[in-house]
Amino acid sequence: MKDIGKRFMEGTRFENLGPSDQMEGKDAPALSWLHEGETIALPDPKELSVGDIKLCDAIKERESVRAYKDDSLSFAELSHTLWATQGVRKKGKHVALRMVPSAGARHAFETILYVRNVEGLEKGLYRYLPFEHALAPWDTPDDVENLLVDASLGQKMPGRAAVTLIWVADVYRMYWRYGERGYRYLHLDAGHVCQNLYLVAEQLDCGTVAMAAFDDAKMNRLLGLDGEDRFVIYLAPLGKI
Ligand SMILES: Cc1cc2nc3c(=O)[nH]c(=O)nc-3n(C[C@H](O)[C@H](O)[C@H](O)COP(=O)(O)O)c2cc1C
């Protein structure tokens, strides 16, 4: 497997790709996972006034932070964070635009959150519903916090932050248009999402850190994902500093 990276880059060059499912006329997948059942509405991001700072200052001050106070995040701050990282800004019939860019506007991520200390929310896992701007409870295993730290190769941040955002790639949403090359784009897209989180952290007097060092199998098992069609691509804790 020593040359797997080189083979991946070679195999995903345009000249080595066959026609994608979209080119072959197959139906596009849904824009987000369906949810039936209980939801928790989040406050309208347009009506929120969370700390405003100059973009230039946010860029200058941004840094990775791995220690947080044990203070809670407000519900409004959580709402703003989810909107800024994965919120929807325009919706058409077959395509939606969000607050971050995405290759071909495929937006192939779902956000699962581990809520530890957010006002008004019980501890546990939730999924962000971007089109409703709401939360849905997600099956939370007993001892989720220890499992999350263990799946993060012992990195303690998710056990100390107010909330941890876990981004899950839904491969076919990207693959449908780009085939194997779509895997490149999933990883590029994830960076944009997390960068917005870094900037929001500055705005909210919070700290965050991108986390890509984790045990894939453990992380996916913890969230009940198959690890192939749906897998954790990136995560980031967020807490007051
Ligand atoms: C793709 C990626 C993966 C990262 N994974 C981790 C991680 O698992 N754990 C961690 O503590 N920091 C992680 N980081 C944070 C980097 O260590 C950090 O960005 C770097 O040291 C530079 O520091 P700065 O962000 O404060 O400028 C990651 C950053 C990126 C962009």
The ligand as an SDF file (V2000), in Angstrom:
LIG
                    3D

 31 33  0  0  0  0  0  0  0  0999 V2000
   -6.2960   18.4830    7.7470 C   0  0  0  0  0  0  0  0  0  0  0  0
   -5.9280   18.8420    9.1630 C   0  0  0  0  0  0  0  0  0  0  0  0
   -5.9510   17.8780   10.1280 C   0  0  0  0  0  0  0  0  0  0  0  0
   -5.6490   18.1900   11.4620 C   0  0  0  0  0  0  0  0  0  0  0  0
   -5.7730   17.2350   12.4180 N   0  0  0  0  0  0  0  0  0  0  0  0
   -5.4900   17.5620   13.7070 C   0  0  0  0  0  0  0  0  0  0  0  0
   -5.7120   16.6130   14.7510 C   0  0  0  0  0  0  0  0  0  0  0  0
   -6.1890   15.5020   14.5330 O   0  0  0  0  0  0  0  0  0  0  0  0
   -5.4090   16.9870   16.0030 N   0  0  0  0  0  0  0  0  0  0  0  0
   -4.9050   18.2310   16.3030 C   0  0  0  0  0  0  0  0  0  0  0  0
   -4.6510   18.5080   17.4690 O   0  0  0  0  0  0  0  0  0  0  0  0
   -4.7220   19.1530   15.3350 N   0  0  0  0  0  0  0  0  0  0  0  0
   -5.0170   18.8590   14.0540 C   0  0  0  0  0  0  0  0  0  0  0  0
   -4.9100   19.8220   13.0810 N   0  0  0  0  0  0  0  0  0  0  0  0
   -4.5020   21.1930   13.4490 C   0  0  0  0  0  0  0  0  0  0  0  0
   -3.0780   21.5070   13.0180 C   0  0  0  0  0  0  0  0  0  0  0  0
   -2.1920   20.8190   13.8490 O   0  0  0  0  0  0  0  0  0  0  0  0
   -2.8580   23.0270   13.0820 C   0  0  0  0  0  0  0  0  0  0  0  0
   -3.6840   23.6660   12.1200 O   0  0  0  0  0  0  0  0  0  0  0  0
   -1.4070   23.3800   12.8170 C   0  0  0  0  0  0  0  0  0  0  0  0
   -0.5690   22.9380   13.8600 O   0  0  0  0  0  0  0  0  0  0  0  0
   -1.1990   24.8650   12.6190 C   0  0  0  0  0  0  0  0  0  0  0  0
   -1.6500   25.6070   13.7600 O   0  0  0  0  0  0  0  0  0  0  0  0
   -2.7480   26.7530   13.6430 P   0  0  0  0  0  0  0  0  0  0  0  0
   -4.0260   26.1430   13.1270 O   0  0  0  0  0  0  0  0  0  0  0  0
   -2.8900   27.2850   15.0400 O   0  0  0  0  0  0  0  0  0  0  0  0
   -2.2310   27.7770   12.6860 O   0  0  0  0  0  0  0  0  0  0  0  0
   -5.2500   19.5230   11.7840 C   0  0  0  0  0  0  0  0  0  0  0  0
   -5.2580   20.4980   10.7880 C   0  0  0  0  0  0  0  0  0  0  0  0
   -5.6250   20.1810    9.5100 C   0  0  0  0  0  0  0  0  0  0  0  0
   -5.6910   21.2850    8.4820 C   0  0  0  0  0  0  0  0  0  0  0  0
  1  2  1  0
  2  3  1  0
  2 30  2  0
  3  4  2  0
  4  5  1  0
  4 28  1  0
  5  6  2  0
  6  7  1  0
  6 13  1  0
  7  8  2  0
  7  9  1  0
  9 10  1  0
 10 11  2  0
 10 12  1  0
 12 13  2  0
 13 14  1  0
 14 15  1  0
 14 28  1  0
 15 16  1  0
 16 17  1  0
 16 18  1  0
 18 19  1  0
 18 20  1  0
 20 21  1  0
 20 22  1  0
 22 23  1  0
 23 24  1  0
 24 25  2  0
 24 26  1  0
 24 27  1  0
 28 29  2  0
 29 30  1  0
 30 31  1  0
M  END
$$$$
